[in-house]
Amino acid sequence: MRRVLCFSELFFVKEPHDVTVMRKDPVILDCQAHGEAPIAVRWLKSGVRVAESERVYLLSNGSLYIAEVENRRADKTDEGFYQCLAQNKYGAILSQKARLTVAKRSWAAKRKSRMKTWPLATGAILRPQKEGCKAASGALSSSFHSAASNLAP
């Protein structure tokens, strides 16, 4: 009796990527595999299988959805490295690692407070000065210099 071996490709259409989210925000880690069905998809966090719950569950396309990201204590955090494991009857593949980082609210607030907005001058066209050219003179030049001095931190 002759035995015939079959080969079926199994590959990722989408893999997870590094993401930074705020605590209590939702996040989706993408994973979509293609190959001969059925394909079972599991998620690992730092090499340990992720347990599904009301807050963390697998979407129909294989992606992982975390409804409310936690970061309270070392044992109660979603922060870490995630991988998607896809498997069919011919084999298994493991995705690239994706780092989920939970940003602190103070980090976002500091970033926002550093952002400044400046009113735009009307009617002024600013061009870079060529080497050896004299600075512009007249009303535009003086209004530009006074506006520029107001921009200095």
N, C-alpha and C positions, 0 to 999 in steps of 0.2 A: 504494500500500500504506500502510495506516494503522499507526502505531506507538503502542502503549499503554504508558505508564509506570506502574509500580507503586510503591507506597510501603509500607514495612514499618517499624514502630516498632522502635527498638533503644534500650533503656534499662537502667539499673542497678537491680537488685533490692537488692543490697548493695554498698556501697562501703567501701574501706579507711578506717580512722580512726587517729589518733595513738595510739601505744602505747609504753610504756617496759618493757623487760625486762632481766633480768640476763644477763650473758655466759654462754654455754653452755646457756641455757634455750631451749626451743622457742617458736616464735611462728607464728600464722596471721594473715595479712593478708587480710581478706575481700574478695571480688569475685564478684559473680554478675550476669550480664547476661541480659536477656530480649529476644527478637526472633526473626525467622525464622532457622531453622537452615540451614546450620551457622554457629555463632558461634565465631570464633577469639579466644582471650584471650591477651594477652601482658602482661608486667610490665616497667615501667621504673623504674630507680633513678636519680634526678637526670637524667632524660631519656635514659638509656642502657639498652638492653634487658638484662634480668636473664638470665644464663645458668643453665640448670638443671644440677644436679649431684646427687651422692648426698646432699648436705646441704640443697640448695635445690631444691624442685620444685613444679610446678603440680598442684593437686588437681583432681579431675574436675569440681567445680563452678566452677572458675576462680580459687579462692583460692590464695594463695602460702603454702607451708609452708617454714619454715626450721627444720630439726631442731635445730641448735645455733648460736645467734647468736654471731658473732665480733666482736671489737673489739680487735685486737692492734696494728695499725698503721694509718696513714691509708689504705694501699692494701689492707688486709686487714680491712675492717670492713663490717658489715651496716647500720651506722647511716646514716641519710639519709632522703631524701624519695622515697616510692614512689607510683606511679600504675598503674592498671590500664587497659589499652587493649583494648576489645572491638570486633570487626569482623565484619560479614557482607557479603554481596554488594551490599547497598544503601548501606553507609557504615560509619563508625567513630565511637566515642565514647571520650572520655578521662575517667577518674574524677577526683575531687578528690584533692589531694595528701595523703598521710598520712606523718607523721614517725615513724620508728622510732628510738628513743633507747635506747642501751645504758647501763644504770645501773651504777655502780661498786659493788663489794661493800662498800666502806667507807661509801658513802652509805646502804645498807640497814642496815648495822650501827649507824651513828650514829642513824638513825631509831628503831631498835628499842631502843637504850639510853636514848633520851629518854622512852620510854613508861614511865609509872609506873602501878602499880595500887594502889588503896587499899581496905582492908577496909570493908565497909558496916556502919554501926551498926544494931543490931537494935532494932525497936520504935519508931524515931523517925520522925515525919512532919514534914518541914520545909516551911514555907510562906513565901512572900516577905512581908516585913514591910511593912505599909501605912504610908504617910507619916503621922506624928503619933501612931502607936501606940507603946506602951511595949514594950521588949524583953521577951521571955518570961522568966519567973523560975522558980526551983525546980530540981529535979534534972535535968530535960530540958535546960534552958538551960545549966547548968554542964557537963553531959556533952557537949552540942553544942559549946560553946566550947572545951573541952579537945580534943575530936576535931578541930575545925576548925584549932586551932593546930598540931596534929600534921601537917596536910596542907600547911602552908606550906612552900615549897621551901627 
